[in-house]
Amino acid sequence: MNKKELSDAIASSTDLTGTQATAALDAAVEAISAELKKGEKVTIAGFGTFETRQRAARTGRNPQTGETMQISASTTPAFKPAAGLKRAVDS
């Protein structure tokens, strides 16, 4: 499912038009992104938690040349599904 299909699914299950559903989806994604950028967690009950995780600096290897290179530390977004979502997917 891509963004358009998700937006259409939202529109069909609510009283929103396609344009309104797309705007609502965009607003939700922007709100989640803004909170993650601030280092905050976003928890949606029954769905899961979006959070950021720190990745330590490490040594890697360029697959084309085999040359060793240093990969810098970074912050990456992560998602931890709620128990309800895990059960829904498992059944």
Biopython code that builds the backbone (N, CA, C, O; Angstrom):
import numpy as np
from Bio.PDB.StructureBuilder import StructureBuilder

atoms = [
    (1, "MET", "N", (0.856, -1.175, 0.000)),
    (1, "MET", "CA", (0.000, 0.000, 0.000)),
    (1, "MET", "C", (0.898, 1.233, 0.000)),
    (1, "MET", "O", (1.819, 1.339, 0.810)),
    (2, "ASN", "N", (0.628, 2.148, -0.898)),
    (2, "ASN", "CA", (1.382, 3.392, -0.935)),
    (2, "ASN", "C", (0.558, 4.525, -0.317)),
    (2, "ASN", "O", (-0.555, 4.302, 0.160)),
    (3, "LYS", "N", (1.104, 5.720, -0.330)),
    (3, "LYS", "CA", (0.438, 6.859, 0.306)),
    (3, "LYS", "C", (-0.927, 7.132, -0.311)),
    (3, "LYS", "O", (-1.881, 7.398, 0.419)),
    (4, "LYS", "N", (-1.043, 7.076, -1.606)),
    (4, "LYS", "CA", (-2.312, 7.332, -2.296)),
    (4, "LYS", "C", (-3.361, 6.297, -1.888)),
    (4, "LYS", "O", (-4.509, 6.644, -1.612)),
    (5, "GLU", "N", (-2.964, 5.044, -1.853)),
    (5, "GLU", "CA", (-3.888, 3.976, -1.464)),
    (5, "GLU", "C", (-4.321, 4.122, -0.009)),
    (5, "GLU", "O", (-5.483, 3.889, 0.321)),
    (6, "LEU", "N", (-3.388, 4.509, 0.863)),
    (6, "LEU", "CA", (-3.729, 4.734, 2.265)),
    (6, "LEU", "C", (-4.683, 5.909, 2.399)),
    (6, "LEU", "O", (-5.646, 5.843, 3.162)),
    (7, "SER", "N", (-4.427, 6.973, 1.673)),
    (7, "SER", "CA", (-5.303, 8.142, 1.686)),
    (7, "SER", "C", (-6.703, 7.770, 1.194)),
    (7, "SER", "O", (-7.698, 8.206, 1.771)),
    (8, "ASP", "N", (-6.783, 6.974, 0.141)),
    (8, "ASP", "CA", (-8.085, 6.518, -0.372)),
    (8, "ASP", "C", (-8.809, 5.657, 0.653)),
    (8, "ASP", "O", (-10.027, 5.761, 0.798)),
    (9, "ALA", "N", (-8.070, 4.803, 1.369)),
    (9, "ALA", "CA", (-8.677, 3.959, 2.399)),
    (9, "ALA", "C", (-9.222, 4.806, 3.542)),
    (9, "ALA", "O", (-10.292, 4.517, 4.077)),
    (10, "ILE", "N", (-8.494, 5.843, 3.915)),
    (10, "ILE", "CA", (-8.963, 6.758, 4.964)),
    (10, "ILE", "C", (-10.231, 7.457, 4.505)),
    (10, "ILE", "O", (-11.196, 7.561, 5.262)),
    (11, "ALA", "N", (-10.233, 7.932, 3.277)),
    (11, "ALA", "CA", (-11.404, 8.627, 2.742)),
    (11, "ALA", "C", (-12.621, 7.715, 2.680)),
    (11, "ALA", "O", (-13.733, 8.141, 2.992)),
    (12, "SER", "N", (-12.420, 6.474, 2.283)),
    (12, "SER", "CA", (-13.568, 5.567, 2.144)),
    (12, "SER", "C", (-14.127, 5.114, 3.494)),
    (12, "SER", "O", (-15.296, 4.737, 3.574)),
    (13, "SER", "N", (-13.325, 5.144, 4.544)),
    (13, "SER", "CA", (-13.813, 4.705, 5.848)),
    (13, "SER", "C", (-14.245, 5.868, 6.752)),
    (13, "SER", "O", (-14.662, 5.656, 7.891)),
    (14, "THR", "N", (-14.141, 7.093, 6.234)),
    (14, "THR", "CA", (-14.575, 8.271, 6.993)),
    (14, "THR", "C", (-15.463, 9.128, 6.097)),
    (14, "THR", "O", (-15.738, 8.768, 4.952)),
    (15, "ASP", "N", (-15.904, 10.253, 6.626)),
    (15, "ASP", "CA", (-16.699, 11.198, 5.834)),
    (15, "ASP", "C", (-15.827, 12.254, 5.163)),
    (15, "ASP", "O", (-16.313, 13.330, 4.815)),
    (16, "LEU", "N", (-14.545, 11.954, 4.979)),
    (16, "LEU", "CA", (-13.631, 12.901, 4.365)),
    (16, "LEU", "C", (-13.560, 12.689, 2.858)),
    (16, "LEU", "O", (-13.741, 11.577, 2.362)),
    (17, "THR", "N", (-13.293, 13.774, 2.143)),
    (17, "THR", "CA", (-13.034, 13.656, 0.706)),
    (17, "THR", "C", (-11.604, 13.159, 0.529)),
    (17, "THR", "O", (-10.836, 13.112, 1.491)),
    (18, "GLY", "N", (-11.254, 12.795, -0.672)),
    (18, "GLY", "CA", (-9.895, 12.348, -0.946)),
    (18, "GLY", "C", (-8.866, 13.402, -0.612)),
    (18, "GLY", "O", (-7.810, 13.091, -0.062)),
    (19, "THR", "N", (-9.164, 14.649, -0.938)),
    (19, "THR", "CA", (-8.250, 15.758, -0.656)),
    (19, "THR", "C", (-8.095, 15.966, 0.843)),
    (19, "THR", "O", (-6.987, 16.195, 1.329)),
    (20, "GLN", "N", (-9.201, 15.887, 1.580)),
    (20, "GLN", "CA", (-9.151, 16.053, 3.032)),
    (20, "GLN", "C", (-8.393, 14.899, 3.689)),
    (20, "GLN", "O", (-7.632, 15.112, 4.633)),
    (21, "ALA", "N", (-8.600, 13.690, 3.196)),
    (21, "ALA", "CA", (-7.898, 12.528, 3.750)),
    (21, "ALA", "C", (-6.396, 12.653, 3.512)),
    (21, "ALA", "O", (-5.599, 12.333, 4.395)),
    (22, "THR", "N", (-6.008, 13.111, 2.335)),
    (22, "THR", "CA", (-4.592, 13.314, 2.039)),
    (22, "THR", "C", (-4.009, 14.379, 2.952)),
    (22, "THR", "O", (-2.898, 14.222, 3.458)),
    (23, "ALA", "N", (-4.751, 15.464, 3.167)),
    (23, "ALA", "CA", (-4.292, 16.537, 4.052)),
    (23, "ALA", "C", (-4.149, 16.032, 5.487)),
    (23, "ALA", "O", (-3.195, 16.389, 6.178)),
    (24, "ALA", "N", (-5.093, 15.203, 5.938)),
    (24, "ALA", "CA", (-5.023, 14.645, 7.291)),
    (24, "ALA", "C", (-3.824, 13.710, 7.437)),
    (24, "ALA", "O", (-3.125, 13.743, 8.450)),
    (25, "LEU", "N", (-3.592, 12.890, 6.436)),
    (25, "LEU", "CA", (-2.451, 11.975, 6.456)),
    (25, "LEU", "C", (-1.144, 12.761, 6.468)),
    (25, "LEU", "O", (-0.237, 12.449, 7.240)),
    (26, "ASP", "N", (-1.047, 13.783, 5.612)),
    (26, "ASP", "CA", (0.151, 14.626, 5.581)),
    (26, "ASP", "C", (0.387, 15.299, 6.925)),
    (26, "ASP", "O", (1.524, 15.370, 7.392)),
    (27, "ALA", "N", (-0.682, 15.796, 7.555)),
    (27, "ALA", "CA", (-0.565, 16.460, 8.854)),
    (27, "ALA", "C", (-0.073, 15.484, 9.919)),
    (27, "ALA", "O", (0.756, 15.844, 10.755)),
    (28, "ALA", "N", (-0.581, 14.252, 9.893)),
    (28, "ALA", "CA", (-0.152, 13.246, 10.868)),
    (28, "ALA", "C", (1.327, 12.911, 10.689)),
    (28, "ALA", "O", (2.068, 12.819, 11.667)),
    (29, "VAL", "N", (1.751, 12.731, 9.451)),
    (29, "VAL", "CA", (3.155, 12.414, 9.179)),
    (29, "VAL", "C", (4.056, 13.579, 9.591)),
    (29, "VAL", "O", (5.121, 13.362, 10.169)),
    (30, "GLU", "N", (3.641, 14.799, 9.302)),
    (30, "GLU", "CA", (4.429, 15.973, 9.691)),
    (30, "GLU", "C", (4.523, 16.105, 11.199)),
    (30, "GLU", "O", (5.587, 16.440, 11.719)),
    (31, "ALA", "N", (3.432, 15.849, 11.916)),
    (31, "ALA", "CA", (3.433, 15.941, 13.377)),
    (31, "ALA", "C", (4.358, 14.890, 13.987)),
    (31, "ALA", "O", (5.112, 15.188, 14.913)),
    (32, "ILE", "N", (4.301, 13.670, 13.473)),
    (32, "ILE", "CA", (5.177, 12.609, 13.966)),
    (32, "ILE", "C", (6.629, 12.963, 13.685)),
    (32, "ILE", "O", (7.485, 12.811, 14.557)),
    (33, "SER", "N", (6.912, 13.433, 12.479)),
    (33, "SER", "CA", (8.278, 13.803, 12.105)),
    (33, "SER", "C", (8.820, 14.922, 12.989)),
    (33, "SER", "O", (9.974, 14.875, 13.417)),
    (34, "ALA", "N", (7.992, 15.925, 13.263)),
    (34, "ALA", "CA", (8.416, 17.055, 14.089)),
    (34, "ALA", "C", (8.759, 16.604, 15.504)),
    (34, "ALA", "O", (9.750, 17.058, 16.076)),
    (35, "GLU", "N", (7.953, 15.718, 16.071)),
    (35, "GLU", "CA", (8.233, 15.229, 17.425)),
    (35, "GLU", "C", (9.509, 14.390, 17.450)),
    (35, "GLU", "O", (10.306, 14.501, 18.382)),
    (36, "LEU", "N", (9.704, 13.553, 16.435)),
    (36, "LEU", "CA", (10.924, 12.748, 16.375)),
    (36, "LEU", "C", (12.149, 13.640, 16.225)),
    (36, "LEU", "O", (13.198, 13.356, 16.803)),
    (37, "LYS", "N", (12.027, 14.697, 15.469)),
    (37, "LYS", "CA", (13.143, 15.627, 15.279)),
    (37, "LYS", "C", (13.540, 16.272, 16.601)),
    (37, "LYS", "O", (14.715, 16.561, 16.830)),
    (38, "LYS", "N", (12.547, 16.497, 17.476)),
    (38, "LYS", "CA", (12.817, 17.064, 18.801)),
    (38, "LYS", "C", (13.325, 16.012, 19.780)),
    (38, "LYS", "O", (13.685, 16.344, 20.910)),
    (39, "GLY", "N", (13.359, 14.748, 19.360)),
    (39, "GLY", "CA", (13.822, 13.671, 20.221)),
    (39, "GLY", "C", (12.739, 13.079, 21.091)),
    (39, "GLY", "O", (13.034, 12.332, 22.023)),
    (40, "GLU", "N", (11.486, 13.398, 20.805)),
    (40, "GLU", "CA", (10.358, 12.904, 21.578)),
    (40, "GLU", "C", (9.809, 11.613, 20.977)),
    (40, "GLU", "O", (10.003, 11.331, 19.795)),
    (41, "LYS", "N", (9.117, 10.831, 21.818)),
    (41, "LYS", "CA", (8.431, 9.628, 21.359)),
    (41, "LYS", "C", (7.002, 9.990, 20.975)),
    (41, "LYS", "O", (6.418, 10.923, 21.526)),
    (42, "VAL", "N", (6.448, 9.247, 20.031)),
    (42, "VAL", "CA", (5.044, 9.396, 19.644)),
    (42, "VAL", "C", (4.396, 8.024, 19.812)),
    (42, "VAL", "O", (4.755, 7.071, 19.121)),
    (43, "THR", "N", (3.430, 7.931, 20.745)),
    (43, "THR", "CA", (2.765, 6.667, 21.019)),
    (43, "THR", "C", (1.318, 6.740, 20.562)),
    (43, "THR", "O", (0.583, 7.652, 20.940)),
    (44, "ILE", "N", (0.916, 5.784, 19.754)),
    (44, "ILE", "CA", (-0.465, 5.660, 19.301)),
    (44, "ILE", "C", (-0.984, 4.356, 19.907)),
    (44, "ILE", "O", (-0.574, 3.267, 19.505)),
    (45, "ALA", "N", (-1.888, 4.482, 20.876)),
    (45, "ALA", "CA", (-2.385, 3.314, 21.603)),
    (45, "ALA", "C", (-2.964, 2.279, 20.638)),
    (45, "ALA", "O", (-3.742, 2.615, 19.745)),
    (46, "GLY", "N", (-2.579, 1.039, 20.827)),
    (46, "GLY", "CA", (-3.053, -0.049, 19.990)),
    (46, "GLY", "C", (-2.316, -0.186, 18.675)),
    (46, "GLY", "O", (-2.513, -1.166, 17.955)),
    (47, "PHE", "N", (-1.464, 0.784, 18.346)),
    (47, "PHE", "CA", (-0.725, 0.739, 17.087)),
    (47, "PHE", "C", (0.765, 0.576, 17.345)),
    (47, "PHE", "O", (1.377, -0.381, 16.871)),
    (48, "GLY", "N", (1.357, 1.511, 18.099)),
    (48, "GLY", "CA", (2.778, 1.398, 18.397)),
    (48, "GLY", "C", (3.403, 2.718, 18.768)),
    (48, "GLY", "O", (2.722, 3.729, 18.936)),
    (49, "THR", "N", (4.729, 2.687, 18.893)),
    (49, "THR", "CA", (5.501, 3.852, 19.309)),
    (49, "THR", "C", (6.573, 4.163, 18.275)),
    (49, "THR", "O", (7.337, 3.289, 17.865)),
    (50, "PHE", "N", (6.613, 5.415, 17.866)),
    (50, "PHE", "CA", (7.685, 5.918, 17.013)),
    (50, "PHE", "C", (8.699, 6.577, 17.944)),
    (50, "PHE", "O", (8.314, 7.324, 18.844)),
    (51, "GLU", "N", (9.984, 6.313, 17.740)),
    (51, "GLU", "CA", (11.022, 6.906, 18.568)),
    (51, "GLU", "C", (12.297, 7.013, 17.749)),
    (51, "GLU", "O", (12.380, 6.506, 16.630)),
    (52, "THR", "N", (13.291, 7.683, 18.326)),
    (52, "THR", "CA", (14.586, 7.759, 17.660)),
    (52, "THR", "C", (15.575, 6.892, 18.430)),
    (52, "THR", "O", (15.467, 6.724, 19.644)),
    (53, "ARG", "N", (16.520, 6.356, 17.709)),
    (53, "ARG", "CA", (17.576, 5.544, 18.309)),
    (53, "ARG", "C", (18.919, 6.039, 17.813)),
    (53, "ARG", "O", (19.059, 6.483, 16.674)),
    (54, "GLN", "N", (19.899, 5.953, 18.690)),
    (54, "GLN", "CA", (21.254, 6.391, 18.351)),
    (54, "GLN", "C", (22.038, 5.218, 17.774)),
    (54, "GLN", "O", (22.012, 4.109, 18.307)),
    (55, "ARG", "N", (22.730, 5.486, 16.684)),
    (55, "ARG", "CA", (23.625, 4.481, 16.099)),
    (55, "ARG", "C", (25.046, 4.958, 16.325)),
    (55, "ARG", "O", (25.385, 6.088, 15.974)),
    (56, "ALA", "N", (25.865, 4.123, 16.898)),
    (56, "ALA", "CA", (27.245, 4.483, 17.208)),
    (56, "ALA", "C", (28.088, 4.541, 15.937)),
    (56, "ALA", "O", (27.760, 3.924, 14.923)),
    (57, "ALA", "N", (29.171, 5.293, 16.018)),
    (57, "ALA", "CA", (30.125, 5.330, 14.905)),
    (57, "ALA", "C", (30.746, 3.944, 14.767)),
    (57, "ALA", "O", (30.939, 3.237, 15.756)),
    (58, "ARG", "N", (31.049, 3.571, 13.546)),
    (58, "ARG", "CA", (31.611, 2.247, 13.319)),
    (58, "ARG", "C", (32.468, 2.250, 12.053)),
    (58, "ARG", "O", (32.435, 3.188, 11.257)),
    (59, "THR", "N", (33.223, 1.188, 11.898)),
    (59, "THR", "CA", (34.052, 1.022, 10.708)),
    (59, "THR", "C", (33.298, 0.139, 9.732)),
    (59, "THR", "O", (32.773, -0.910, 10.104)),
    (60, "GLY", "N", (33.249, 0.570, 8.489)),
    (60, "GLY", "CA", (32.589, -0.197, 7.450)),
    (60, "GLY", "C", (33.526, -0.450, 6.288)),
    (60, "GLY", "O", (34.708, -0.109, 6.339)),
    (61, "ARG", "N", (32.987, -1.048, 5.243)),
    (61, "ARG", "CA", (33.808, -1.354, 4.079)),
    (61, "ARG", "C", (33.034, -0.980, 2.814)),
    (61, "ARG", "O", (31.863, -1.330, 2.664)),
    (62, "ASN", "N", (33.697, -0.273, 1.918)),
    (62, "ASN", "CA", (33.104, 0.078, 0.639)),
    (62, "ASN", "C", (33.002, -1.205, -0.189)),
    (62, "ASN", "O", (34.026, -1.817, -0.491)),
    (63, "PRO", "N", (31.783, -1.626, -0.564)),
    (63, "PRO", "CA", (31.645, -2.897, -1.271)),
    (63, "PRO", "C", (32.259, -2.898, -2.671)),
    (63, "PRO", "O", (32.593, -3.960, -3.197)),
    (64, "GLN", "N", (32.412, -1.722, -3.279)),
    (64, "GLN", "CA", (32.988, -1.678, -4.626)),
    (64, "GLN", "C", (34.503, -1.784, -4.613)),
    (64, "GLN", "O", (35.095, -2.457, -5.457)),
    (65, "THR", "N", (35.128, -1.111, -3.645)),
    (65, "THR", "CA", (36.594, -1.077, -3.624)),
    (65, "THR", "C", (37.195, -1.932, -2.525)),
    (65, "THR", "O", (38.379, -2.266, -2.580)),
    (66, "GLY", "N", (36.399, -2.290, -1.527)),
    (66, "GLY", "CA", (36.927, -3.047, -0.399)),
    (66, "GLY", "C", (37.649, -2.168, 0.601)),
    (66, "GLY", "O", (38.178, -2.654, 1.601)),
    (67, "GLU", "N", (37.668, -0.870, 0.329)),
    (67, "GLU", "CA", (38.366, 0.084, 1.188)),
    (67, "GLU", "C", (37.619, 0.251, 2.521)),
    (67, "GLU", "O", (36.391, 0.342, 2.551)),
    (68, "THR", "N", (38.386, 0.289, 3.619)),
    (68, "THR", "CA", (37.807, 0.507, 4.940)),
    (68, "THR", "C", (37.465, 1.984, 5.081)),
    (68, "THR", "O", (38.225, 2.858, 4.663)),
    (69, "MET", "N", (36.287, 2.248, 5.688)),
    (69, "MET", "CA", (35.876, 3.642, 5.878)),
    (69, "MET", "C", (35.183, 3.788, 7.223)),
    (69, "MET", "O", (34.638, 2.828, 7.767)),
    (70, "GLN", "N", (35.212, 5.011, 7.749)),
    (70, "GLN", "CA", (34.576, 5.291, 9.028)),
    (70, "GLN", "C", (33.151, 5.780, 8.766)),
    (70, "GLN", "O", (32.948, 6.711, 7.986)),
    (71, "ILE", "N", (32.169, 5.159, 9.412)),
    (71, "ILE", "CA", (30.772, 5.572, 9.318)),
    (71, "ILE", "C", (30.450, 6.336, 10.592)),
    (71, "ILE", "O", (30.605, 5.812, 11.695)),
    (72, "SER", "N", (30.002, 7.572, 10.438)),
    (72, "SER", "CA", (29.774, 8.421, 11.606)),
    (72, "SER", "C", (28.521, 8.008, 12.371)),
    (72, "SER", "O", (27.650, 7.319, 11.842)),
    (73, "ALA", "N", (28.451, 8.442, 13.620)),
    (73, "ALA", "CA", (27.284, 8.182, 14.464)),
    (73, "ALA", "C", (26.083, 8.906, 13.869)),
    (73, "ALA", "O", (26.234, 9.934, 13.209)),
    (74, "SER", "N", (24.881, 8.362, 14.107)),
    (74, "SER", "CA", (23.682, 8.987, 13.563)),
    (74, "SER", "C", (22.479, 8.678, 14.438)),
    (74, "SER", "O", (22.507, 7.778, 15.277)),
    (75, "THR", "N", (21.432, 9.442, 14.220)),
    (75, "THR", "CA", (20.156, 9.221, 14.877)),
    (75, "THR", "C", (19.193, 8.729, 13.814)),
    (75, "THR", "O", (19.106, 9.316, 12.735)),
    (76, "THR", "N", (18.470, 7.657, 14.107)),
    (76, "THR", "CA", (17.569, 7.073, 13.120)),
    (76, "THR", "C", (16.186, 6.853, 13.729)),
    (76, "THR", "O", (16.081, 6.540, 14.915)),
    (77, "PRO", "N", (15.133, 7.009, 12.941)),
    (77, "PRO", "CA", (13.792, 6.736, 13.470)),
    (77, "PRO", "C", (13.562, 5.232, 13.584)),
    (77, "PRO", "O", (14.115, 4.443, 12.818)),
    (78, "ALA", "N", (12.732, 4.852, 14.559)),
    (78, "ALA", "CA", (12.411, 3.442, 14.768)),
    (78, "ALA", "C", (10.941, 3.330, 15.155)),
    (78, "ALA", "O", (10.340, 4.290, 15.636)),
    (79, "PHE", "N", (10.380, 2.163, 14.941)),
    (79, "PHE", "CA", (8.987, 1.908, 15.282)),
    (79, "PHE", "C", (8.899, 0.620, 16.075)),
    (79, "PHE", "O", (9.459, -0.402, 15.679)),
    (80, "LYS", "N", (8.188, 0.672, 17.205)),
    (80, "LYS", "CA", (7.957, -0.511, 18.022)),
    (80, "LYS", "C", (6.460, -0.775, 18.020)),
    (80, "LYS", "O", (5.705, 0.019, 18.581)),
    (81, "PRO", "N", (6.004, -1.865, 17.405)),
    (81, "PRO", "CA", (4.566, -2.135, 17.329)),
    (81, "PRO", "C", (3.970, -2.472, 18.694)),
    (81, "PRO", "O", (4.634, -3.065, 19.544)),
    (82, "ALA", "N", (2.720, -2.088, 18.890)),
    (82, "ALA", "CA", (1.991, -2.414, 20.115)),
    (82, "ALA", "C", (1.542, -3.865, 20.058)),
    (82, "ALA", "O", (1.502, -4.476, 18.990)),
    (83, "ALA", "N", (1.204, -4.410, 21.224)),
    (83, "ALA", "CA", (0.765, -5.803, 21.304)),
    (83, "ALA", "C", (-0.476, -6.042, 20.454)),
    (83, "ALA", "O", (-0.605, -7.096, 19.831)),
    (84, "GLY", "N", (-1.393, -5.072, 20.422)),
    (84, "GLY", "CA", (-2.609, -5.222, 19.617)),
    (84, "GLY", "C", (-2.307, -5.342, 18.133)),
    (84, "GLY", "O", (-2.940, -6.133, 17.435)),
    (85, "LEU", "N", (-1.353, -4.571, 17.645)),
    (85, "LEU", "CA", (-0.961, -4.648, 16.238)),
    (85, "LEU", "C", (-0.284, -5.984, 15.951)),
    (85, "LEU", "O", (-0.525, -6.598, 14.912)),
    (86, "LYS", "N", (0.559, -6.428, 16.870)),
    (86, "LYS", "CA", (1.220, -7.721, 16.684)),
    (86, "LYS", "C", (0.204, -8.853, 16.586)),
    (86, "LYS", "O", (0.326, -9.736, 15.738)),
    (87, "ARG", "N", (-0.806, -8.820, 17.467)),
    (87, "ARG", "CA", (-1.856, -9.850, 17.429)),
    (87, "ARG", "C", (-2.656, -9.778, 16.133)),
    (87, "ARG", "O", (-2.982, -10.811, 15.549)),
    (88, "ALA", "N", (-2.973, -8.567, 15.681)),
    (88, "ALA", "CA", (-3.764, -8.404, 14.459)),
    (88, "ALA", "C", (-3.016, -8.946, 13.236)),
    (88, "ALA", "O", (-3.625, -9.548, 12.352)),
    (89, "VAL", "N", (-1.725, -8.738, 13.188)),
    (89, "VAL", "CA", (-0.919, -9.198, 12.062)),
    (89, "VAL", "C", (-0.694, -10.706, 12.137)),
    (89, "VAL", "O", (-0.628, -11.376, 11.106)),
    (90, "ASP", "N", (-0.575, -11.240, 13.345)),
    (90, "ASP", "CA", (-0.283, -12.651, 13.539)),
    (90, "ASP", "C", (-1.461, -13.554, 13.202)),
    (90, "ASP", "O", (-1.266, -14.712, 12.832)),
    (91, "SER", "N", (-2.681, -13.038, 13.325)),
    (91, "SER", "CA", (-3.845, -13.914, 13.102)),
    (91, "SER", "C", (-4.326, -13.936, 11.683)),
    (91, "SER", "O", (-5.293, -14.631, 11.370)),
]
sb = StructureBuilder()
sb.init_structure("model")
sb.init_model(0)
sb.init_chain("A")
sb.init_seg("    ")
for serial, (resi, resn, name, xyz) in enumerate(atoms, 1):
    if name == "N":
        sb.init_residue(resn, " ", resi, " ")
    sb.init_atom(name, np.array(xyz, "f"), 0.0, 1.0, " ", f" {name:<3s}", serial, name[0])
structure = sb.get_structure()
